[in-house]
Amino acid sequence: MRKTWLSILALLLVTGVLLAGCGTKNASGPGIFNMNLSSDPPSLDPALAQDSVSFVVLTGLYEGLTRKDAEGNTIPGVAEKWDISGDKKTYTFHLRHDAKWSNGDPVTAHDFEYAWKRVLDPNLNPASPYAYQLYYIKNAQNYNMAADNPDHISDPNQVGVKALDDYTLQVELENPTPYFLSITSFWTLFPVHQSAKSNPAWASKAETMITNGAFKMASWKHGNAIDLVPNENYYAKGEVKLKKVHFYMVNNASTEMMMFHTGQLSFAGFPTGEIPAEQIGKLKEINKDELHIQPTAGTYYYAFNLTKQPFDNLNIRKALTMAIDRQLIVDKVTKGGQVPAYGFVPPSIQGDGQMFREQYPDTGLLSEDIAQAKQLLAQGLKEEGLASFPPVTLTINDGAGHKQVAEALADMWRKNLGIEVQIQTQEWKVFLQNRTSLNYDIARAGWSADYNDPMTFIDMYTSTSGNNDLGFKNPQYDALVKQAYASSDQQQRMQLMDQAEQILVKDNMAILPVYYYSGVYMVQQNVQGLEMDYQGQIDFTRASVQ
């Protein structure tokens, strides 16, 4: 191992690319945790964040009513305890009296009420992409949806979240929601300091960010680096062992790996970086103690722009979906323990007494059949009045091996269907903006669970979801999701969500599933207490570096 990496290191030194500073200088050593984000977080406003890069930073800066342990269990956060009514529709959270913001102000129930109603505010600009996560709350949806809604509620006081006093928050739900408690650890439900009212740009500078988590922001050099230091006002500051967390923003997998092997990174790879697929085999031999491969609750897929010809044609979408070899992709391209995906909900999501995929296998949702794909393509082109397939662009974000997967798909479509594809790579923030504005043909996508229930995938593509970037609108789908929301019968809920997934994938082929995620990452042996849960979410707040 030593000889192999010294040879590579010598080569890089000769060519002068050894981290060229990597855009920033940072010391490694005891108490300092270094990690690569690959890009600048698009937003560190809990109401606006919608991606894994932002979430990793937010995990250190904020804490919700609850937290998650390594097994994904819900444990107390700012709320030290809670009561649930007999009908399971009213939650009363009792907040810690010693919870404080990084500026020393107390964290109160009023801060949570303000933050949640801010997410739902129909005048918030830009709108929160995750506002629908709060639709479980009484009157939340009708308050949030103002346009073309005859049932719109203009009074935020009618929304079912209320601070009864400084340390008691009462939440009324529309219906019993088995996973609601789990959602309270999610970033959209983090508290926000009410100084945000007077400064719209508060979340873009270290100097104006007031946070309540284990760490506070010391500096943010956009596109370069972020530094976090312990929040001396955090109620559990005795559990925080790190002196500093440093985030690099290096968008190159080979450089990231070299930074790990030279000790500049404490952690490399998933969820914000990349372990090059071609190196995984060798790493299993020479770095088996540092390398980790862990199944996570997420799905890697491609999104069709359903508002754009010819992707508005079902037969064309079916042809493209059926003409790829998923097993070949996970065996020869990604090589990190991924599992071919034929549905949207991944295998590690809980159903009714067993895993959802065990109850409802994805094998019946789509198949791989090149001969049938050719027939469907011909039929679809005829329906669209096209003599041949028009120019198509496959849009991906840079990094994380996306180009290799895109090239594999493009090659399969060329060989199997005679379709030529141009691959366009975009910076992460631009990529997200273009997805949201439906400015693409076919785009890479990925979704990881926000909580352990199929609904975290299923309600993403309702007509009113802020994360629906397909242009998918299906009244039957919406109705099934609404019924599942309202049902307290677990068996019925699972059946309804299975029906909804069939509409999304089997009947409409609105997405092209590729594989179910596994997290491939490396951790230095001097790092202790770092947690990655079933969702693939990393928690460094209680970690230490020797």
Rosetta blueprint (number, residue, H / E / L):
1 M L
2 R H
3 K H
4 T H
5 W H
6 L H
7 S H
8 I H
9 L H
10 A H
11 L H
12 L H
13 L H
14 V H
15 T H
16 G L
17 V L
18 L L
19 L H
20 A H
21 G H
22 C H
23 G H
24 T L
25 K L
26 N L
27 A L
28 S L
29 G L
30 P L
31 G L
32 I E
33 F E
34 N E
35 M E
36 N E
37 L L
38 S L
39 S L
40 D L
41 P L
42 P L
43 S L
44 L L
45 D L
46 P L
47 A L
48 L L
49 A L
50 Q L
51 D L
52 S H
53 V H
54 S H
55 F H
56 V H
57 V H
58 L H
59 T H
60 G H
61 L H
62 Y L
63 E L
64 G L
65 L L
66 T E
67 R E
68 K E
69 D L
70 A L
71 E L
72 G L
73 N L
74 T E
75 I E
76 P E
77 G L
78 V L
79 A E
80 E E
81 K E
82 W E
83 D E
84 I E
85 S L
86 G L
87 D L
88 K L
89 K L
90 T E
91 Y E
92 T E
93 F E
94 H E
95 L E
96 R L
97 H L
98 D L
99 A L
100 K E
101 W L
102 S L
103 N L
104 G L
105 D L
106 P E
107 V L
108 T L
109 A H
110 H H
111 D H
112 F H
113 E H
114 Y H
115 A H
116 W H
117 K H
118 R H
119 V H
120 L H
121 D L
122 P L
123 N L
124 L L
125 N L
126 P L
127 A L
128 S L
129 P L
130 Y L
131 A H
132 Y H
133 Q H
134 L H
135 Y L
136 Y L
137 I E
138 K L
139 N L
140 A H
141 Q H
142 N H
143 Y H
144 N H
145 M L
146 A L
147 A L
148 D L
149 N L
150 P L
151 D L
152 H L
153 I L
154 S L
155 D L
156 P H
157 N H
158 Q H
159 V L
160 G L
161 V E
162 K E
163 A E
164 L E
165 D E
166 D L
167 Y L
168 T E
169 L E
170 Q E
171 V E
172 E E
173 L E
174 E L
175 N L
176 P L
177 T L
178 P L
179 Y L
180 F H
181 L H
182 S H
183 I H
184 T L
185 S L
186 F L
187 W H
188 T H
189 L H
190 F L
191 P L
192 V L
193 H L
194 Q H
195 S H
196 A H
197 K H
198 S H
199 N L
200 P L
201 A L
202 W H
203 A H
204 S H
205 K L
206 A H
207 E H
208 T H
209 M L
210 I L
211 T L
212 N L
213 G L
214 A L
215 F E
216 K E
217 M E
218 A E
219 S E
220 W E
221 K E
222 H L
223 G L
224 N L
225 A E
226 I E
227 D E
228 L E
229 V E
230 P E
231 N L
232 E L
233 N L
234 Y L
235 Y L
236 A L
237 K H
238 G H
239 E H
240 V L
241 K L
242 L L
243 K L
244 K E
245 V E
246 H E
247 F E
248 Y E
249 M L
250 V L
251 N L
252 N L
253 A H
254 S H
255 T H
256 E H
257 M H
258 M H
259 M H
260 F H
261 H H
262 T L
263 G L
264 Q L
265 L L
266 S L
267 F E
268 A E
269 G E
270 F L
271 P L
272 T L
273 G L
274 E L
275 I L
276 P L
277 A H
278 E H
279 Q H
280 I H
281 G H
282 K H
283 L H
284 K H
285 E H
286 I H
287 N L
288 K L
289 D L
290 E L
291 L E
292 H E
293 I E
294 Q E
295 P E
296 T E
297 A E
298 G E
299 T E
300 Y E
301 Y E
302 Y E
303 A E
304 F E
305 N L
306 L L
307 T L
308 K L
309 Q L
310 P L
311 F L
312 D L
313 N L
314 L H
315 N H
316 I H
317 R H
318 K H
319 A H
320 L H
321 T H
322 M H
323 A L
324 I L
325 D L
326 R H
327 Q H
328 L H
329 I H
330 V H
331 D H
332 K H
333 V H
334 T H
335 K L
336 G L
337 G L
338 Q L
339 V E
340 P E
341 A L
342 Y L
343 G L
344 F L
345 V L
346 P L
347 P L
348 S L
349 I L
350 Q E
351 G L
352 D L
353 G L
354 Q L
355 M E
356 F H
357 R H
358 E H
359 Q H
360 Y L
361 P L
362 D H
363 T H
364 G H
365 L L
366 L L
367 S L
368 E L
369 D L
370 I H
371 A H
372 Q H
373 A H
374 K H
375 Q H
376 L H
377 L H
378 A H
379 Q H
380 G H
381 L H
382 K H
383 E H
384 E H
385 G L
386 L L
387 A L
388 S L
389 F L
390 P L
391 P L
392 V E
393 T E
394 L E
395 T E
396 I E
397 N E
398 D L
399 G L
400 A L
401 G L
402 H H
403 K H
404 Q H
405 V H
406 A H
407 E H
408 A H
409 L H
410 A H
411 D H
412 M H
413 W H
414 R H
415 K H
416 N H
417 L H
418 G L
419 I L
420 E L
421 V E
422 Q E
423 I E
424 Q E
425 T E
426 Q E
427 E L
428 W H
429 K H
430 V H
431 F H
432 L H
433 Q H
434 N H
435 R H
436 T H
437 S L
438 L L
439 N L
440 Y L
441 D L
442 I E
443 A E
444 R E
445 A E
446 G E
447 W E
448 S E
449 A L
450 D L
451 Y L
452 N L
453 D L
454 P L
455 M H
456 T H
457 F H
458 I H
459 D H
460 M H
461 Y H
462 T L
463 S L
464 T L
465 S L
466 G L
467 N L
468 N L
469 D L
470 L L
471 G L
472 F L
473 K L
474 N L
475 P H
476 Q H
477 Y H
478 D H
479 A H
480 L H
481 V H
482 K H
483 Q H
484 A H
485 Y H
486 A H
487 S L
488 S L
489 D L
490 Q H
491 Q H
492 Q H
493 R H
494 M H
495 Q H
496 L H
497 M H
498 D H
499 Q H
500 A H
501 E H
502 Q H
503 I H
504 L H
505 V H
506 K H
507 D H
508 N L
509 M L
510 A L
511 I E
512 L E
513 P E
514 V E
515 Y E
516 Y E
517 Y E
518 S E
519 G E
520 V E
521 Y E
522 M E
523 V E
524 Q L
525 Q L
526 N L
527 V E
528 Q E
529 G L
530 L L
531 E E
532 M E
533 D L
534 Y L
535 Q L
536 G L
537 Q L
538 I E
539 D E
540 F L
541 T L
542 R L
543 A L
544 S E
545 V E
546 Q L
